[in-house]
Amino acid sequence: MQNPTNSIKPEWTIIKLLKWTTSYFKSRDIESPRATAEILLAHILELKRIDLYLQYDQPLCAEELSRFKALIKRRVKREPVAYILGFKEFWSMDFAVTKDVLIPRPETEFLVEAGLKLLPEGSMSKQNLTRKRILELGTGSGAVILALASMRPHHLFFASDRAIAAAVQAKQNAERHALHGCVIFFCSDWFGTFGNGKPVFDVIVSNPPYVPSGVIAGLQPEINRYEPISALDGGEDGLSSLRSIVNAAHRHLCREGCLLLEIGHDQKDDILKIIEQSGNYEKVIFTKDYSGYDRIVQMQKKRT
């Protein structure tokens, strides 16, 4: 397979470029080579993917070819498509992403679904609506809290991240979706800024780091070379952050408040032990993801 610098010529059409790029990506073991080629080329041409085939015989100009080659080079270095494009779709919303934040995953939508079930629908004009207070810990791009706020805008939303750059990114995404007035963002290392104040949240959600430290080096290059390690590394057993949150969250939950966590595909038994040892929760429920793994755990603060 020839080098892309010497292979793509100005007279090449959309369909020829797609065929060549697909073959080149296959030779470099790039996942979903055809779809990736379509996504990158559509991005350069500012077209929808379907439009590539409606305009399949359109030739690219030299400037378009140059920019497309640059994206090909980035992808074969295993940079994730989301970082190349600068955004990722989640919950039918586009979120700007940089290397300061984890790329939102499809399975995390189950965290949103679980959260929505705990938040009453309706408007504040209805007297029977109870206004809930929701906190997300480790918000990253803000995908989870903003998806919740977009569906239940009449509640009160808060989101924290220990990385200033991530909190800024999340706030920008809120502005992108006209939700900047719905969510309060701040910097905090889990519950570090709350002290021992009285419980104020009805729901706390988090997708914390849960990958064991020793496993990270063996993950796909797209993950261990580019995504923020701090958003992945869950300590030696992968449970460090989960343990910290479970052991502290009850102090910040209102009576019968709920904690929702995303967990690793094989962590159900371990997280159950942590919950039981804390002695502060009841009504523990697990939700499976698209692959059939227990991905979300929900627990309610015990009545005292």
C-alpha positions as CSV (number, residue, x, y, z in Angstrom):
1,M,0.0,0.0,0.0
2,Q,1.5,3.3,-1.0
3,N,1.9,6.3,1.2
4,P,-1.2,8.6,1.2
5,T,1.1,11.6,0.4
6,N,2.0,10.1,-2.9
7,S,-1.3,8.3,-3.7
8,I,-4.1,10.9,-3.5
9,K,-4.1,13.2,-6.5
10,P,-6.2,16.3,-7.2
11,E,-8.2,14.5,-10.0
12,W,-9.6,11.9,-7.6
13,T,-13.3,11.9,-7.1
14,I,-15.3,11.2,-3.9
15,I,-15.9,7.6,-4.7
16,K,-12.3,6.9,-5.7
17,L,-11.1,8.5,-2.5
18,L,-13.5,6.4,-0.4
19,K,-12.4,3.2,-2.0
20,W,-8.7,4.0,-1.7
21,T,-9.0,5.2,1.9
22,T,-11.0,2.2,3.0
23,S,-8.3,-0.1,1.6
24,Y,-5.6,1.9,3.2
25,F,-7.4,1.8,6.6
26,K,-7.9,-1.9,6.3
27,S,-4.2,-2.4,5.7
28,R,-3.5,-0.5,9.0
29,D,-6.1,-2.4,11.0
30,I,-8.3,0.6,11.5
31,E,-11.7,-0.3,12.9
32,S,-14.7,0.2,10.6
33,P,-12.5,1.4,7.7
34,R,-15.3,2.3,5.3
35,A,-17.4,4.2,7.8
36,T,-14.3,6.0,9.1
37,A,-13.4,7.1,5.6
38,E,-16.9,8.3,5.0
39,I,-17.0,10.3,8.3
40,L,-13.7,12.0,7.7
41,L,-14.4,12.9,4.1
42,A,-17.9,14.1,4.9
43,H,-16.4,16.3,7.6
44,I,-13.9,17.9,5.1
45,L,-16.5,18.5,2.5
46,E,-19.2,19.6,5.1
47,L,-21.6,17.1,3.7
48,K,-23.8,14.4,5.2
49,R,-22.5,10.8,4.6
50,I,-25.4,10.0,2.3
51,D,-24.5,13.1,0.2
52,L,-21.1,11.5,-0.6
53,Y,-22.9,9.0,-2.7
54,L,-25.2,11.5,-4.3
55,Q,-22.1,13.4,-5.4
56,Y,-19.8,10.4,-5.8
57,D,-18.2,11.7,-9.1
58,Q,-17.3,15.1,-7.7
59,P,-13.6,15.7,-7.8
60,L,-11.8,17.3,-4.8
61,C,-9.7,20.5,-5.1
62,A,-6.1,20.5,-3.9
63,E,-7.0,22.2,-0.6
64,E,-9.6,19.7,0.2
65,L,-7.3,16.8,-0.6
66,S,-4.5,18.3,1.6
67,R,-6.9,18.6,4.6
68,F,-8.2,15.0,4.0
69,K,-4.7,13.6,3.9
70,A,-4.0,15.3,7.2
71,L,-6.9,13.5,8.8
72,I,-5.9,10.2,7.3
73,K,-2.5,10.5,8.8
74,R,-4.0,11.3,12.3
75,R,-6.3,8.3,12.1
76,V,-3.6,5.8,11.2
77,K,-1.7,7.0,14.2
78,R,-4.8,5.7,16.1
79,E,-6.1,9.1,17.1
80,P,-9.8,8.6,17.8
81,V,-12.2,10.0,15.2
82,A,-14.0,12.0,17.9
83,Y,-10.8,14.0,18.7
84,I,-10.1,14.4,15.0
85,L,-13.5,15.9,14.4
86,G,-13.7,17.7,17.7
87,F,-17.1,16.3,18.7
88,K,-19.0,13.1,19.6
89,E,-22.7,12.4,19.4
90,F,-24.3,11.2,22.6
91,W,-28.0,11.1,23.4
92,S,-28.6,12.6,19.9
93,M,-26.6,15.6,20.9
94,D,-23.2,16.7,19.6
95,F,-20.6,17.3,22.3
96,A,-17.4,19.1,21.7
97,V,-14.5,16.9,22.9
98,T,-10.8,17.5,23.4
99,K,-8.1,15.4,24.8
100,D,-8.9,16.9,28.2
101,V,-12.1,14.8,28.4
102,L,-13.1,11.2,28.0
103,I,-15.0,10.4,24.8
104,P,-18.7,9.7,25.7
105,R,-19.6,6.0,25.2
106,P,-22.9,4.5,24.0
107,E,-23.2,2.4,27.2
108,T,-23.1,5.5,29.3
109,E,-26.6,6.4,27.9
110,F,-27.9,3.8,30.3
111,L,-26.7,6.1,33.1
112,V,-28.9,8.9,31.6
113,E,-31.9,6.5,31.3
114,A,-31.6,5.5,34.9
115,G,-31.4,9.1,36.0
116,L,-34.4,10.1,34.0
117,K,-36.5,7.5,35.8
118,L,-35.8,9.3,39.0
119,L,-36.8,12.7,37.8
120,P,-40.4,13.7,37.5
121,E,-41.6,15.1,34.2
122,G,-43.7,18.3,33.8
123,S,-43.3,22.0,34.2
124,M,-42.9,24.2,37.3
125,S,-46.4,25.6,36.6
126,K,-47.8,22.2,37.8
127,Q,-48.0,22.3,41.5
128,N,-47.4,18.6,41.9
129,L,-43.9,18.7,40.4
130,T,-41.2,18.2,43.0
131,R,-38.1,20.0,42.0
132,K,-35.1,17.7,42.4
133,R,-31.4,18.5,42.9
134,I,-29.0,16.4,40.8
135,L,-25.2,16.3,41.0
136,E,-22.8,14.7,38.6
137,L,-19.3,13.8,39.8
138,G,-16.5,13.8,37.2
139,T,-18.6,15.4,34.4
140,G,-15.9,15.5,31.7
141,S,-17.5,16.8,28.5
142,G,-20.8,17.3,30.4
143,A,-22.6,14.7,28.3
144,V,-24.5,13.0,31.1
145,I,-25.6,16.0,33.1
146,L,-26.5,17.9,29.9
147,A,-28.5,15.0,28.5
148,L,-30.4,14.9,31.8
149,A,-31.0,18.7,31.8
150,S,-32.2,18.6,28.2
151,M,-34.9,16.1,29.1
152,R,-35.8,17.5,32.5
153,P,-35.0,21.2,32.4
154,H,-37.2,22.2,35.4
155,H,-35.0,20.5,37.9
156,L,-31.7,21.8,39.4
157,F,-28.5,20.5,38.0
158,F,-24.9,20.6,39.3
159,A,-21.7,19.1,37.9
160,S,-18.1,18.9,39.1
161,D,-14.8,17.8,37.7
162,R,-11.4,17.9,39.4
163,A,-9.8,19.1,36.1
164,I,-10.4,22.8,35.3
165,A,-10.1,22.1,31.6
166,A,-12.8,19.5,31.7
167,A,-15.2,21.8,33.7
168,V,-14.6,24.6,31.1
169,Q,-15.3,22.1,28.3
170,A,-18.5,21.0,29.9
171,K,-19.6,24.6,30.4
172,Q,-18.9,25.3,26.7
173,N,-21.0,22.3,25.8
174,A,-23.8,23.7,27.9
175,E,-23.7,26.9,26.0
176,R,-23.6,25.0,22.7
177,H,-26.9,23.4,23.6
178,A,-28.4,26.5,25.2
179,L,-28.3,24.8,28.6
180,H,-25.8,27.2,30.3
181,G,-28.5,28.5,32.6
182,C,-29.6,25.0,33.7
183,V,-26.4,23.5,35.1
184,I,-23.9,24.9,37.6
185,F,-20.4,23.7,37.0
186,F,-17.5,23.8,39.5
187,C,-14.2,22.1,40.3
188,S,-14.0,19.4,43.0
189,D,-12.3,16.1,43.6
190,W,-15.4,14.0,44.3
191,F,-16.9,15.5,47.5
192,G,-13.8,17.5,48.5
193,T,-15.5,20.9,48.4
194,F,-18.6,19.9,50.3
195,G,-17.2,19.4,53.7
196,N,-19.7,18.1,56.3
197,G,-22.7,20.2,55.3
198,K,-26.2,18.8,55.4
199,P,-27.4,16.5,52.6
200,V,-28.8,18.5,49.6
201,F,-29.0,16.2,46.6
202,D,-31.8,13.9,45.6
203,V,-29.7,12.2,42.9
204,I,-26.0,11.8,42.5
205,V,-24.7,10.3,39.2
206,S,-21.1,9.4,38.2
207,N,-19.2,7.6,35.5
208,P,-15.9,7.4,37.5
209,P,-12.6,5.9,36.5
210,Y,-12.9,2.1,36.9
211,V,-10.1,0.5,34.8
212,P,-7.5,-1.3,36.9
213,S,-4.1,0.6,36.5
214,G,-2.3,-2.5,35.2
215,V,-4.9,-3.0,32.4
216,I,-4.6,0.5,30.8
217,A,-1.4,-0.2,28.9
218,G,-3.1,-3.1,27.1
219,L,-6.1,-1.1,26.0
220,Q,-6.5,0.0,22.4
221,P,-4.1,2.7,21.3
222,E,-7.0,5.0,20.7
223,I,-7.6,4.9,24.5
224,N,-4.2,4.6,26.2
225,R,-2.4,7.0,23.9
226,Y,-5.0,9.8,23.6
227,E,-7.7,9.8,26.3
228,P,-7.0,11.3,29.7
229,I,-5.6,8.5,31.9
230,S,-7.0,10.2,35.0
231,A,-10.5,9.6,33.7
232,L,-9.7,5.9,33.2
233,D,-7.4,4.8,36.1
234,G,-9.4,3.3,38.9
235,G,-6.4,2.3,40.9
236,E,-4.8,-1.2,41.4
237,D,-8.2,-3.0,41.6
238,G,-10.2,-0.5,39.5
239,L,-12.4,0.2,42.4
240,S,-10.7,3.1,44.1
241,S,-13.0,5.9,42.8
242,L,-16.1,3.8,43.1
243,R,-15.2,2.9,46.7
244,S,-14.6,6.6,47.6
245,I,-17.9,7.7,46.1
246,V,-20.0,4.9,47.7
247,N,-18.5,5.5,51.1
248,A,-19.2,9.3,51.0
249,A,-22.2,9.9,48.8
250,H,-24.8,9.0,51.6
251,R,-23.7,12.1,53.5
252,H,-24.7,14.3,50.6
253,L,-28.0,12.6,49.7
254,C,-31.3,13.7,51.0
255,R,-33.6,11.2,52.6
256,E,-34.2,8.3,50.2
257,G,-31.9,9.9,47.7
258,C,-30.3,7.7,45.0
259,L,-26.7,7.1,43.9
260,L,-26.2,6.0,40.3
261,L,-22.8,4.7,39.1
262,E,-21.4,3.3,35.9
263,I,-19.1,0.3,36.6
264,G,-16.8,-2.1,34.7
265,H,-18.3,-5.1,33.0
266,D,-17.0,-7.5,35.6
267,Q,-17.3,-5.4,38.8
268,K,-20.8,-6.3,40.0
269,D,-19.8,-8.7,42.8
270,D,-17.0,-6.3,44.0
271,I,-19.3,-3.3,44.0
272,L,-22.0,-5.2,45.9
273,K,-19.4,-6.0,48.6
274,I,-18.5,-2.3,48.9
275,I,-22.2,-1.3,49.1
276,E,-22.8,-3.9,51.8
277,Q,-19.8,-3.0,53.8
278,S,-20.8,0.7,53.8
279,G,-24.1,-0.2,55.3
280,N,-25.7,3.0,54.1
281,Y,-27.8,1.9,51.1
282,E,-30.7,-0.3,50.2
283,K,-32.8,-1.2,47.1
284,V,-29.7,-2.0,45.0
285,I,-30.5,-2.4,41.3
286,F,-28.2,-3.3,38.4
287,T,-28.9,-2.5,34.7
288,K,-27.2,-4.3,31.8
289,D,-25.7,-2.6,28.8
290,Y,-26.1,-3.4,25.1
291,S,-23.7,-6.3,25.5
292,G,-25.5,-7.9,28.4
293,Y,-23.0,-6.7,31.1
294,D,-24.0,-5.2,34.4
295,R,-23.1,-1.6,33.7
296,I,-25.2,0.7,35.9
297,V,-25.8,0.2,39.7
298,Q,-28.5,2.2,41.5
299,M,-28.8,2.4,45.2
300,Q,-31.0,4.3,47.6
301,K,-29.9,5.9,50.8
302,K,-31.2,4.0,53.8
303,R,-33.8,5.6,56.0
304,T,-32.6,6.6,59.4
